[in-house]
Amino acid sequence: MERVADRFAADLADLIRRTLLPVNEITIKIAAIEHRSSFSIFNDEGGYIGMELGADIAADLNLDDFLVFENDYSKSVGFFESLLFKHYQGADGSPVVFEDAAKFIQALFTQRSVFEEFVRAVEGVPRDALNLASKVATRGYGKPFSMDHVRGAARDWYNQDKAAAIRGNEGLNDFLVKVVDKVIGDRRARAFMFPSNERHPFIEQLFDSRSC
């Protein structure tokens, strides 16, 4: 049974396909969460309402390829290095002028590996990077940030923000506990494989919140 939200998205996508896509002077760019966005509804006759990926539109960029540490080390580190530096530059009354982003990060963290741990902790989410940076700054105020500062802030931030939301969903919380016990506890691993052709609501919710 189709949901109202799915129908609305498909109707809007269909309107864009019929009115804007045929106009060569207009470029349409859509940002969406992978596996969580649907822009078409198919009927039994093979027709559809909306936009079909591959036929009408193409998936051009996956931001996780650029922002997630494990996918591309240099691009993710470079992005978050620039992100923090630009926010510092944009602050009123910045006390010290740095030559570039690299010099800023060098002054901010005790070692390059500490900043890399920071990038790994935010899992490619710019909003989370800014939230974590504020918590790291609180822990290490007045001195260069160490590994203990980053890991302690990441733990606090997870417990106060992401874990709090998960605990409100008993089924999701139980599922995450089982994953942690099985993968980290029993297998001593940091990751696990999941079939790409299967959909599981708990996996998708955890992935969306970068809690898995």
MDTraj code that builds the backbone (N, CA, C; nanometers):
import mdtraj as md
import numpy as np

residues = "MET GLU ARG VAL ALA ASP ARG PHE ALA ALA ASP LEU ALA ASP LEU ILE ARG ARG THR LEU LEU PRO VAL ASN GLU ILE THR ILE LYS ILE ALA ALA ILE GLU HIS ARG SER SER PHE SER ILE PHE ASN ASP GLU GLY GLY TYR ILE GLY MET GLU LEU GLY ALA ASP ILE ALA ALA ASP LEU ASN LEU ASP ASP PHE LEU VAL PHE GLU ASN ASP TYR SER LYS SER VAL GLY PHE PHE GLU SER LEU LEU PHE LYS HIS TYR GLN GLY ALA ASP GLY SER PRO VAL VAL PHE GLU ASP ALA ALA LYS PHE ILE GLN ALA LEU PHE THR GLN ARG SER VAL PHE GLU GLU PHE VAL ARG ALA VAL GLU GLY VAL PRO ARG ASP ALA LEU ASN LEU ALA SER LYS VAL ALA THR ARG GLY TYR GLY LYS PRO PHE SER MET ASP HIS VAL ARG GLY ALA ALA ARG ASP TRP TYR ASN GLN ASP LYS ALA ALA ALA ILE ARG GLY ASN GLU GLY LEU ASN ASP PHE LEU VAL LYS VAL VAL ASP LYS VAL ILE GLY ASP ARG ARG ALA ARG ALA PHE MET PHE PRO SER ASN GLU ARG HIS PRO PHE ILE GLU GLN LEU PHE ASP SER ARG SER CYS".split()
xyz = np.array([
    [0.0845, -0.1190, 0.0000],
    [0.0000, 0.0000, 0.0000],
    [0.0886, 0.1247, 0.0000],
    [0.0723, 0.2106, -0.1001],
    [0.1586, 0.3265, -0.1125],
    [0.1268, 0.4310, -0.0055],
    [0.2302, 0.4923, 0.0476],
    [0.2124, 0.5937, 0.1492],
    [0.1857, 0.7286, 0.0850],
    [0.1216, 0.8174, 0.1611],
    [0.0913, 0.9511, 0.1104],
    [0.2195, 1.0246, 0.0736],
    [0.3236, 1.0095, 0.1586],
    [0.4505, 1.0776, 0.1320],
    [0.5134, 1.0288, 0.0028],
    [0.5076, 0.8965, -0.0226],
    [0.5625, 0.8415, -0.1460],
    [0.4874, 0.8948, -0.2671],
    [0.3562, 0.9019, -0.2571],
    [0.2759, 0.9519, -0.3677],
    [0.3048, 1.0991, -0.3952],
    [0.3185, 1.1757, -0.2887],
    [0.3484, 1.3181, -0.3052],
    [0.4832, 1.3373, -0.3739],
    [0.5849, 1.2610, -0.3302],
    [0.7180, 1.2716, -0.3896],
    [0.7149, 1.2321, -0.5364],
    [0.6402, 1.1262, -0.5672],
    [0.6307, 1.0806, -0.7063],
    [0.5582, 1.1831, -0.7922],
    [0.4516, 1.2423, -0.7406],
    [0.3781, 1.3439, -0.8159],
    [0.4653, 1.4659, -0.8426],
    [0.5415, 1.5085, -0.7413],
    [0.6304, 1.6232, -0.7585],
    [0.7398, 1.5914, -0.8602],
    [0.7963, 1.4702, -0.8495],
    [0.8998, 1.4294, -0.9443],
    [0.8440, 1.4216, -1.0862],
    [0.7217, 1.3746, -1.0986],
    [0.6593, 1.3655, -1.2304],
    [0.6389, 1.5046, -1.2899],
    [0.6000, 1.5992, -1.2066],
    [0.5823, 1.7374, -1.2524],
    [0.7148, 1.7950, -1.3021],
    [0.8225, 1.7691, -1.2272],
    [0.9546, 1.8165, -1.2689],
    [0.9959, 1.7519, -1.4005],
    [0.9705, 1.6224, -1.4130],
    [1.0087, 1.5508, -1.5359],
    [0.9374, 1.6058, -1.6592],
    [0.8122, 1.6389, -1.6433],
    [0.7328, 1.6824, -1.7585],
    [0.7521, 1.8308, -1.7920],
    [0.7839, 1.9128, -1.6910],
    [0.7894, 2.0563, -1.7159],
    [0.9312, 2.1145, -1.7217],
    [1.0230, 2.0620, -1.6430],
    [1.1562, 2.1218, -1.6349],
    [1.2649, 2.0438, -1.7080],
    [1.2620, 1.9105, -1.6987],
    [1.3668, 1.8314, -1.7630],
    [1.3762, 1.8538, -1.9143],
    [1.2647, 1.8765, -1.9852],
    [1.2767, 1.8992, -2.1308],
    [1.3408, 2.0327, -2.1679],
    [1.3559, 2.1242, -2.0736],
    [1.4111, 2.2565, -2.1024],
    [1.5640, 2.2516, -2.0909],
    [1.6326, 2.2668, -2.2042],
    [1.7784, 2.2536, -2.2065],
    [1.8491, 2.3600, -2.1240],
    [1.7877, 2.4750, -2.1074],
    [1.8519, 2.5843, -2.0339],
    [1.8450, 2.5655, -1.8822],
    [1.7765, 2.4638, -1.8360],
    [1.7596, 2.4410, -1.6918],
    [1.8319, 2.3124, -1.6507],
    [1.9079, 2.3222, -1.5437],
    [1.9746, 2.2051, -1.4854],
    [1.9111, 2.1737, -1.3506],
    [1.8687, 2.0506, -1.3333],
    [1.8059, 2.0068, -1.2086],
    [1.9057, 1.9252, -1.1279],
    [1.9265, 1.9646, -1.0020],
    [2.0132, 1.8894, -0.9113],
    [1.9332, 1.8549, -0.7862],
    [1.9326, 1.7283, -0.7505],
    [1.8559, 1.6817, -0.6353],
    [1.9501, 1.6100, -0.5388],
    [1.9487, 1.6522, -0.4130],
    [2.0256, 1.5837, -0.3091],
    [1.9306, 1.4931, -0.2316],
    [1.9684, 1.3675, -0.2146],
    [1.8800, 1.2716, -0.1490],
    [1.9623, 1.1705, -0.0706],
    [1.8974, 1.1055, 0.0253],
    [1.9619, 1.0004, 0.1032],
    [1.9477, 0.8680, 0.0294],
    [2.0603, 0.8053, 0.0037],
    [2.0607, 0.6791, -0.0700],
    [1.9802, 0.5722, 0.0028],
    [1.9021, 0.4971, -0.0728],
    [1.8173, 0.3877, -0.0229],
    [1.6969, 0.4365, 0.0579],
    [1.6875, 0.5680, 0.0781],
    [1.5769, 0.6194, 0.1587],
    [1.4886, 0.7146, 0.0792],
    [1.5196, 0.7325, -0.0478],
    [1.4449, 0.8265, -0.1310],
    [1.3888, 0.7545, -0.2530],
    [1.2640, 0.7816, -0.2828],
    [1.1982, 0.7218, -0.3982],
    [1.1272, 0.8308, -0.4765],
    [1.1540, 0.8379, -0.6061],
    [1.0962, 0.9420, -0.6897],
    [1.0036, 0.8857, -0.7967],
    [0.9629, 0.7620, -0.7809],
    [0.8733, 0.7034, -0.8812],
    [0.7868, 0.5943, -0.8197],
    [0.6677, 0.5777, -0.8761],
    [0.5761, 0.4702, -0.8395],
    [0.5375, 0.3982, -0.9686],
    [0.5617, 0.2679, -0.9728],
    [0.5345, 0.1887, -1.0932],
    [0.3987, 0.1204, -1.0808],
    [0.3319, 0.1072, -1.1948],
    [0.2035, 0.0375, -1.1962],
    [0.2186, -0.1010, -1.2558],
    [0.1117, -0.1771, -1.2569],
    [0.1167, -0.3159, -1.3042],
    [0.1421, -0.3263, -1.4542],
    [0.1140, -0.2201, -1.5299],
    [0.1328, -0.2228, -1.6745],
    [0.2743, -0.1846, -1.7172],
    [0.3612, -0.1551, -1.6221],
    [0.4985, -0.1181, -1.6552],
    [0.5207, 0.0316, -1.6631],
    [0.4149, 0.1115, -1.6527],
    [0.4293, 0.2555, -1.6526],
    [0.4659, 0.3071, -1.5145],
    [0.4899, 0.4354, -1.5052],
    [0.5278, 0.4911, -1.3753],
    [0.4933, 0.6392, -1.3679],
    [0.4845, 0.6850, -1.2447],
    [0.4678, 0.8272, -1.2157],
    [0.5944, 0.8732, -1.1449],
    [0.6540, 0.9815, -1.1902],
    [0.7745, 1.0322, -1.1277],
    [0.8912, 1.0340, -1.2225],
    [1.0115, 1.0125, -1.1683],
    [1.1339, 1.0079, -1.2474],
    [1.2038, 0.8750, -1.2235],
    [1.2471, 0.8131, -1.3311],
    [1.3147, 0.6846, -1.3210],
    [1.4647, 0.7050, -1.3292],
    [1.5354, 0.6518, -1.2294],
    [1.6800, 0.6630, -1.2268],
    [1.7395, 0.5865, -1.3440],
    [1.8219, 0.6531, -1.4209],
    [1.8840, 0.5915, -1.5371],
    [1.8156, 0.6311, -1.6664],
    [1.6828, 0.6370, -1.6661],
    [1.6073, 0.6744, -1.7854],
    [1.5866, 0.8263, -1.7924],
    [1.5432, 0.8845, -1.6805],
    [1.5140, 1.0280, -1.6778],
    [1.6246, 1.1093, -1.6118],
    [1.6822, 1.0555, -1.5069],
    [1.7876, 1.1244, -1.4332],
    [1.9007, 1.0263, -1.4045],
    [2.0172, 1.0800, -1.3719],
    [2.1331, 0.9956, -1.3437],
    [2.1874, 1.0272, -1.2054],
    [2.2356, 0.9233, -1.1356],
    [2.3017, 0.9422, -1.0066],
    [2.4446, 0.9850, -1.0346],
    [2.4767, 1.1104, -1.0067],
    [2.6047, 1.1664, -1.0461],
    [2.7114, 1.1528, -0.9379],
    [2.6791, 1.1974, -0.8166],
    [2.7767, 1.1982, -0.7093],
    [2.7212, 1.1329, -0.5832],
    [2.8037, 1.0586, -0.5162],
    [2.7725, 1.0070, -0.3833],
    [2.8647, 1.0792, -0.2857],
    [2.8077, 1.1663, -0.2024],
    [2.8904, 1.2469, -0.1136],
    [2.9715, 1.1625, -0.0163],
    [2.9241, 1.0427, 0.0162],
    [3.0008, 0.9553, 0.1055],
    [3.1361, 0.9186, 0.0448],
    [3.1443, 0.9188, -0.0894],
    [3.2716, 0.8881, -0.1548],
    [3.3753, 0.9960, -0.1273],
    [3.3305, 1.1153, -0.0919],
    [3.4208, 1.2270, -0.0685],
    [3.4376, 1.2603, 0.0796],
    [3.3364, 1.2288, 0.1616],
    [3.3362, 1.2773, 0.2988],
    [3.3655, 1.1709, 0.4036],
    [3.3446, 1.0438, 0.3720],
    [3.3675, 0.9374, 0.4702],
    [3.5148, 0.8959, 0.4687],
    [3.5754, 0.8925, 0.5859],
    [3.7192, 0.8684, 0.6004],
    [3.7633, 0.7397, 0.5313],
    [3.6895, 0.6323, 0.5539],
    [3.7308, 0.5030, 0.4996],
    [3.7172, 0.4949, 0.3473],
    [3.6334, 0.5807, 0.2884],
    [3.6147, 0.5784, 0.1427],
    [3.7247, 0.6530, 0.0700],
    [3.7629, 0.7677, 0.1186],
    [3.8692, 0.8462, 0.0557],
    [3.9350, 0.9325, 0.1630],
    [4.0470, 0.8867, 0.2116],
    [4.1159, 0.9535, 0.3223],
    [4.1478, 1.0993, 0.2907],
    [4.2135, 1.1241, 0.1778],
    [4.2620, 1.2586, 0.1481],
    [4.1487, 1.3574, 0.1267],
    [4.0421, 1.3162, 0.0577],
    [3.9304, 1.4070, 0.0309],
    [3.8518, 1.4383, 0.1571],
    [3.8279, 1.3375, 0.2395],
    [3.7509, 1.3608, 0.3613],
    [3.8280, 1.4483, 0.4590],
    [3.9561, 1.4204, 0.4772],
    [4.0380, 1.5005, 0.5668],
    [4.0477, 1.6441, 0.5147],
    [4.0681, 1.6594, 0.3836],
    [4.0773, 1.7920, 0.3252],
    [3.9492, 1.8710, 0.3403],
    [3.8347, 1.8041, 0.3243],
    [3.7061, 1.8734, 0.3360],
    [3.6841, 1.9256, 0.4770],
    [3.7029, 1.8400, 0.5768],
    [3.6751, 1.8806, 0.7146],
    [3.7822, 1.9763, 0.7675],
    [3.9002, 1.9670, 0.7152],
    [4.0031, 2.0648, 0.7472],
    [3.9590, 2.2034, 0.7012],
    [3.9107, 2.2111, 0.5777],
    [3.8624, 2.3378, 0.5234],
    [3.7368, 2.3859, 0.5950],
    [3.6483, 2.2930, 0.6313],
    [3.5238, 2.3294, 0.6993],
    [3.5516, 2.3997, 0.8315],
    [3.6375, 2.3409, 0.9151],
    [3.6683, 2.4011, 1.0439],
    [3.7407, 2.5348, 1.0272],
    [3.8303, 2.5403, 0.9307],
    [3.9067, 2.6632, 0.9077],
    [3.8159, 2.7780, 0.8640],
    [3.7215, 2.7505, 0.7755],
    [3.6314, 2.8552, 0.7278],
    [3.5379, 2.9037, 0.8387],
    [3.4963, 2.8129, 0.9242],
    [3.4128, 2.8543, 1.0378],
    [3.4933, 2.9402, 1.1342],
    [3.6189, 2.9082, 1.1522],
    [3.7051, 2.9906, 1.2370],
    [3.7227, 3.1294, 1.1758],
    [3.7468, 3.1330, 1.0441],
    [3.7646, 3.2614, 0.9765],
    [3.6376, 3.3460, 0.9830],
    [3.5224, 3.2808, 0.9817],
    [3.3966, 3.3532, 0.9819],
    [3.3532, 3.4016, 1.1192],
    [3.4228, 3.3581, 1.2225],
    [3.3864, 3.4001, 1.3587],
    [3.4306, 3.5440, 1.3833],
    [3.3534, 3.6169, 1.4592],
    [3.3878, 3.7547, 1.4926],
    [3.5062, 3.7589, 1.5895],
    [3.6036, 3.8398, 1.5553],
    [3.7158, 3.8603, 1.6454],
    [3.8071, 3.7407, 1.6608],
    [3.8332, 3.6662, 1.5504],
    [3.9271, 3.5539, 1.5575],
    [4.0629, 3.6052, 1.6046],
    [4.1161, 3.5539, 1.7158],
    [4.2355, 3.6126, 1.7780],
    [4.3651, 3.5921, 1.7009],
    [4.3745, 3.4857, 1.6229],
    [4.4992, 3.4540, 1.5527],
    [4.4688, 3.4347, 1.4045],
    [4.5551, 3.4886, 1.3202],
    [4.5408, 3.4711, 1.1753],
    [4.6333, 3.3590, 1.1308],
    [4.5764, 3.2582, 1.0650],
    [4.6554, 3.1455, 1.0161],
    [4.6718, 3.1556, 0.8644],
    [4.7850, 3.1090, 0.8171],
    [4.8173, 3.1183, 0.6748],
    [4.7218, 3.0365, 0.5892],
    [4.6881, 2.9171, 0.6359],
    [4.5977, 2.8303, 0.5612],
    [4.5344, 2.7297, 0.6558],
    [4.4482, 2.6427, 0.5996],
    [4.3763, 2.5451, 0.6816],
    [4.4705, 2.4465, 0.7489],
    [4.5761, 2.4064, 0.6776],
    [4.6697, 2.3092, 0.7337],
    [4.7388, 2.3642, 0.8586],
    [4.7775, 2.4922, 0.8542],
    [4.8417, 2.5546, 0.9706],
    [4.7439, 2.5644, 1.0883],
    [4.6187, 2.5905, 1.0557],
    [4.5157, 2.6011, 1.1596],
    [4.4962, 2.4678, 1.2307],
    [4.4836, 2.3606, 1.1534],
    [4.4646, 2.2275, 1.2120],
    [4.5876, 2.1855, 1.2913],
    [4.7051, 2.2216, 1.2406],
    [4.8291, 2.1874, 1.3095],
    [4.8354, 2.2534, 1.4473],
    [4.7845, 2.3748, 1.4564],
    [4.7838, 2.4448, 1.5845],
    [4.6738, 2.3947, 1.6770],
    [4.5673, 2.3440, 1.6184],
    [4.4500, 2.3049, 1.6961],
    [4.4659, 2.1677, 1.7610],
    [4.5294, 2.0731, 1.6888],
    [4.5418, 1.9348, 1.7357],
    [4.6880, 1.9016, 1.7650],
    [4.7087, 1.8146, 1.8625],
    [4.8452, 1.7795, 1.9018],
    [4.9188, 1.7036, 1.7923],
    [4.8453, 1.6207, 1.7178],
    [4.9063, 1.5430, 1.6099],
    [4.8075, 1.5313, 1.4937],
    [4.8609, 1.5041, 1.3761],
    [4.7751, 1.4849, 1.2592],
    [4.6814, 1.3674, 1.2803],
    [4.7296, 1.2633, 1.3467],
    [4.6476, 1.1438, 1.3693],
    [4.5270, 1.1743, 1.4578],
    [4.5375, 1.2757, 1.5436],
    [4.4253, 1.3139, 1.6291],
    [4.3154, 1.3764, 1.5454],
    [4.3548, 1.4611, 1.4503],
    [4.2554, 1.5201, 1.3613],
    [4.1926, 1.4123, 1.2728],
    [4.2694, 1.3155, 1.2291],
    [4.2160, 1.2053, 1.1492],
    [4.1135, 1.1258, 1.2286],
    [4.1381, 1.1091, 1.3580],
    [4.0409, 1.0410, 1.4440],
    [3.9124, 1.1228, 1.4533],
    [3.9260, 1.2538, 1.4582],
    [3.8096, 1.3430, 1.4586],
    [3.7284, 1.3244, 1.3305],
    [3.7958, 1.3213, 1.2160],
    [3.7273, 1.3039, 1.0870],
    [3.6587, 1.1680, 1.0812],
    [3.7238, 1.0663, 1.1312],
    [3.6649, 0.9325, 1.1317],
    [3.5390, 0.9288, 1.2191],
    [3.5405, 1.0017, 1.3286],
    [3.4287, 0.9987, 1.4231],
    [3.3020, 1.0616, 1.3669],
    [3.3150, 1.1604, 1.2789],
    [3.1955, 1.2306, 1.2298],
    [3.1292, 1.1581, 1.1125],
    [3.1927, 1.0542, 1.0591],
    [3.1325, 0.9689, 0.9568],
    [3.0764, 1.0464, 0.8371],
    [3.1497, 1.1479, 0.7934],
    [3.1121, 1.2162, 0.6702],
    [2.9976, 1.3148, 0.6812],
    [2.9569, 1.3527, 0.8017],
    [2.8430, 1.4432, 0.8190],
    [2.8936, 1.5792, 0.8676],
    [2.8887, 1.6834, 0.7829],
    [2.9390, 1.8156, 0.8220],
    [2.8732, 1.8701, 0.9488],
    [2.7418, 1.8530, 0.9627],
    [2.6714, 1.9014, 1.0821],
    [2.7285, 1.8362, 1.2077],
    [2.7551, 1.7060, 1.1994],
    [2.8101, 1.6349, 1.3146],
    [2.9519, 1.6824, 1.3456],
    [3.0263, 1.7205, 1.2424],
    [3.1630, 1.7698, 1.2633],
    [3.1615, 1.8970, 1.3475],
    [3.0678, 1.9862, 1.3184],
    [3.0593, 2.1109, 1.3950],
    [3.0141, 2.0849, 1.5385],
    [2.9199, 1.9919, 1.5555],
    [2.8758, 1.9567, 1.6912],
    [2.9886, 1.8946, 1.7720],
    [3.0614, 1.8037, 1.7088],
    [3.1718, 1.7379, 1.7796],
    [3.2839, 1.8368, 1.8086],
    [3.3104, 1.9282, 1.7167],
    [3.4166, 2.0271, 1.7379],
    [3.3884, 2.1114, 1.8621],
    [3.2606, 2.1470, 1.8825],
    [3.2267, 2.2273, 2.0004],
    [3.2509, 2.1491, 2.1290],
    [3.2235, 2.0185, 2.1266],
    [3.2446, 1.9364, 2.2460],
    [3.3932, 1.9120, 2.2712],
    [3.4703, 1.8948, 2.1629],
    [3.6150, 1.8793, 2.1780],
    [3.6745, 2.0067, 2.2360],
    [3.6270, 2.1220, 2.1864],
    [3.6775, 2.2503, 2.2359],
    [3.6460, 2.2684, 2.3840],
    [3.5307, 2.2205, 2.4264],
    [3.4938, 2.2305, 2.5682],
    [3.5867, 2.1459, 2.6549],
    [3.6185, 2.0265, 2.6070],
    [3.7045, 1.9366, 2.6841],
    [3.8498, 1.9854, 2.6869],
    [3.8969, 2.0370, 2.5735],
    [4.0385, 2.0738, 2.5645],
    [4.0625, 2.2229, 2.5631],
    [3.9732, 2.2985, 2.6234],
    [3.9805, 2.4442, 2.6176],
    [4.1159, 2.4961, 2.6683],
    [4.1791, 2.5813, 2.5859],
    [4.3033, 2.6456, 2.6270],
    [4.4289, 2.5698, 2.5910],
    [4.4155, 2.4519, 2.5294],
    [4.5343, 2.3754, 2.4915],
    [4.5053, 2.2932, 2.3665],
    [4.6089, 2.2484, 2.2954],
    [4.5865, 2.1665, 2.1747],
    [4.5083, 2.0405, 2.2085],
    [4.4227, 2.0000, 2.1162],
    [4.3344, 1.8867, 2.1405],
    [4.4105, 1.7554, 2.1217],
    [4.3955, 1.6675, 2.2203],
    [4.4626, 1.5376, 2.2173],
    [4.3644, 1.4278, 2.1774],
    [4.4167, 1.3070, 2.1667],
    [4.3328, 1.1921, 2.1324],
    [4.2270, 1.1690, 2.2399],
    [4.2629, 1.1887, 2.3648],
    [4.1660, 1.1718, 2.4745],
    [4.0522, 1.2722, 2.4625],
    [4.0848, 1.3948, 2.4238],
    [3.9814, 1.4967, 2.4058],
    [3.8823, 1.4556, 2.2968],
    [3.9344, 1.4107, 2.1843],
    [3.8498, 1.3743, 2.0706],
    [3.7643, 1.2532, 2.1039],
    [3.8250, 1.1505, 2.1575],
    [3.7491, 1.0280, 2.1850],
    [3.6493, 1.0493, 2.2986],
    [3.6869, 1.1242, 2.3994],
    [3.5944, 1.1523, 2.5083],
    [3.4770, 1.2358, 2.4614],
    [3.5041, 1.3360, 2.3771],
    [3.3967, 1.4200, 2.3238],
    [3.3057, 1.3398, 2.2326],
    [3.3638, 1.2516, 2.1520],
    [3.2826, 1.1680, 2.0624],
    [3.1914, 1.0757, 2.1422],
    [3.2422, 1.0216, 2.2507],
    [3.1618, 0.9343, 2.3360],
    [3.0481, 1.0130, 2.4015],
    [3.0792, 1.1318, 2.4535],
    [2.9760, 1.2143, 2.5164],
    [2.8695, 1.2562, 2.4155],
    [2.9154, 1.2969, 2.2994],
    [2.8245, 1.3433, 2.1942],
    [2.7323, 1.2306, 2.1486],
    [2.7874, 1.1104, 2.1357],
    [2.7050, 0.9965, 2.0957],
    [2.5999, 0.9662, 2.2021],
    [2.6412, 0.9614, 2.3272],
    [2.5475, 0.9278, 2.4351],
    [2.4389, 1.0336, 2.4528],
    [2.4745, 1.1595, 2.4349],
    [2.3788, 1.2675, 2.4562],
    [2.2877, 1.2913, 2.3364],
    [2.3379, 1.2649, 2.2163],
    [2.2632, 1.2982, 2.0953],
    [2.2044, 1.1752, 2.0275],
    [2.2881, 1.0943, 1.9692],
    [2.2407, 0.9821, 1.8883],
    [2.1813, 0.8701, 1.9727],
    [2.2487, 0.8311, 2.0789],
    [2.1994, 0.7208, 2.1607],
    [2.0674, 0.7555, 2.2277],
    [2.0495, 0.8830, 2.2622],
    [1.9250, 0.9247, 2.3267],
    [1.8068, 0.9030, 2.2342],
    [1.8257, 0.9321, 2.1065],
    [1.7179, 0.9133, 2.0093],
    [1.6889, 0.7650, 1.9873],
    [1.7941, 0.6843, 1.9877],
    [1.7765, 0.5407, 1.9651],
    [1.7080, 0.4739, 2.0836],
    [1.7433, 0.5185, 2.2039],
    [1.6827, 0.4578, 2.3226],
    [1.5318, 0.4802, 2.3280],
    [1.4832, 0.5812, 2.2580],
    [1.3394, 0.6052, 2.2531],
    [1.2648, 0.5048, 2.1693],
    [1.3370, 0.4240, 2.0917],
    [1.2781, 0.3196, 2.0088],
    [1.3295, 0.1858, 2.0605],
    [1.2476, 0.1161, 2.1353],
    [1.2927, -0.0067, 2.2026],
    [1.3433, -0.1113, 2.1038],
    [1.2718, -0.1316, 1.9938],
    [1.3141, -0.2311, 1.8957],
    [1.4462, -0.1947, 1.8314],
    [1.4630, -0.0669, 1.7957],
    [1.5866, -0.0205, 1.7337],
    [1.7025, -0.0304, 1.8318],
    [1.6790, 0.0052, 1.9566],
    [1.7836, -0.0020, 2.0583],
    [1.8284, -0.1464, 2.0807],
    [1.7340, -0.2393, 2.0907],
    [1.7679, -0.3812, 2.1096],
    [1.8472, -0.4337, 1.9904],
    [1.8090, -0.3900, 1.8703],
    [1.8791, -0.4342, 1.7497],
    [2.0238, -0.3857, 1.7514],
    [2.0449, -0.2590, 1.7883],
    [2.1807, -0.2051, 1.7926],
    [2.2653, -0.2763, 1.8974],
    [2.2067, -0.3064, 2.0133],
    [2.2806, -0.3782, 2.1175],
    [2.3263, -0.5146, 2.0660],
    [2.2401, -0.5843, 1.9928],
    [2.2772, -0.7153, 1.9375],
    [2.3888, -0.7026, 1.8352],
    [2.3817, -0.5976, 1.7511],
    [2.4868, -0.5753, 1.6515],
    [2.6202, -0.5495, 1.7204],
    [2.6194, -0.4641, 1.8216],
    [2.7427, -0.4315, 1.8933],
    [2.7990, -0.5558, 1.9625],
    [2.7129, -0.6323, 2.0289],
    [2.7586, -0.7532, 2.0985],
    [2.8167, -0.8543, 2.0009],
    [2.7524, -0.8699, 1.8864],
    [2.7947, -0.9715, 1.7904],
    [2.9198, -0.9295, 1.7135],
    [2.9175, -0.8059, 1.6604],
    [3.0265, -0.7609, 1.5739],
    [3.1492, -0.7195, 1.6545],
    [3.1284, -0.6309, 1.7515],
    [3.2419, -0.5813, 1.8292],
    [3.2799, -0.6786, 1.9401],
    [3.1795, -0.7303, 2.0108],
    [3.2078, -0.8194, 2.1227],
    [3.2597, -0.9555, 2.0807],
    [3.1843, -1.0255, 1.9957],
    [3.2217, -1.1623, 1.9581],
    [3.3275, -1.1672, 1.8484],
    [3.3092, -1.0863, 1.7435],
    [3.3996, -1.0940, 1.6271],
    [3.5193, -1.0006, 1.6367],
    [3.5173, -0.9083, 1.7293],
    [3.6251, -0.8108, 1.7440],
    [3.6474, -0.7332, 1.6144],
    [3.5384, -0.6972, 1.5477],
    [3.5464, -0.6267, 1.4194],
    [3.4823, -0.4891, 1.4322],
    [3.5149, -0.4001, 1.3378],
    [3.4589, -0.2651, 1.3371],
    [3.3474, -0.2505, 1.2342],
    [3.3277, -0.3533, 1.1506],
    [3.2277, -0.3435, 1.0443],
    [3.1692, -0.4809, 1.0162],
    [3.0561, -0.4824, 0.9457],
    [2.9958, -0.6087, 0.9062],
    [2.9293, -0.5901, 0.7704],
    [2.9118, -0.6977, 0.6985],
    [2.8525, -0.6951, 0.5649],
    [2.7023, -0.7175, 0.5745],
    [2.6301, -0.6518, 0.4840],
    [2.4853, -0.6685, 0.4773],
    [2.4472, -0.6784, 0.3303],
    [2.3624, -0.7772, 0.2921],
    [2.3274, -0.7954, 0.1507],
    [2.2705, -0.6680, 0.0886],
    [2.3228, -0.6276, -0.0280],
    [2.2795, -0.5038, -0.0916],
    [2.1385, -0.5133, -0.1483],
    [2.0896, -0.6355, -0.1697],
    [1.9560, -0.6516, -0.2285],
    [1.8474, -0.6694, -0.1223],
    [1.8836, -0.6502, 0.0048],
    [1.7860, -0.6627, 0.1130],
    [1.7657, -0.5280, 0.1804],
    [1.6453, -0.5065, 0.2313],
    [1.6130, -0.3840, 0.3029],
    [1.5678, -0.4189, 0.4444],
    [1.6235, -0.3501, 0.5406],
    [1.5847, -0.3721, 0.6795],
    [1.5646, -0.2356, 0.7434],
    [1.4464, -0.2088, 0.7984],
    [1.4184, -0.0737, 0.8513],
    [1.5149, -0.0299, 0.9606],
    [1.5586, -0.1233, 1.0459],
    [1.6506, -0.0848, 1.1528],
    [1.7880, -0.0470, 1.0968],
    [1.8350, -0.1234, 0.9992],
    [1.9630, -0.0924, 0.9355],
    [1.9571, 0.0456, 0.8710],
    [1.8467, 0.0735, 0.8025],
    [1.8328, 0.2021, 0.7344],
    [1.8261, 0.3180, 0.8335],
    [1.7555, 0.2995, 0.9442],
    [1.7477, 0.4054, 1.0453],
    [1.8837, 0.4311, 1.1094],
    [1.9579, 0.3252, 1.1385],
    [2.0897, 0.3415, 1.1982],
    [2.1866, 0.4060, 1.1002],
    [2.1762, 0.3681, 0.9736],
    [2.2628, 0.4267, 0.8720],
    [2.2327, 0.5750, 0.8549],
    [2.1056, 0.6104, 0.8539],
    [2.0665, 0.7507, 0.8382],
    [2.1259, 0.8369, 0.9489],
    [2.1253, 0.7839, 1.0709],
    [2.1752, 0.8624, 1.1849],
    [2.3231, 0.8381, 1.2110],
    [2.3869, 0.7572, 1.1243],
    [2.5286, 0.7223, 1.1402],
    [2.5547, 0.6659, 1.2798],
    [2.4657, 0.5753, 1.3211],
    [2.4805, 0.5157, 1.4551],
    [2.5222, 0.3706, 1.4481],
    [2.5435, 0.3195, 1.3288],
    [2.5716, 0.1769, 1.3141],
    [2.7170, 0.1550, 1.2750],
])
top = md.Topology()
chain = top.add_chain()
for i, resn in enumerate(residues, 1):
    res = top.add_residue(resn, chain, resSeq=i)
    for name in ("N", "CA", "C"):
        top.add_atom(name, md.element.get_by_symbol(name[0]), res)
traj = md.Trajectory(xyz[None], top)
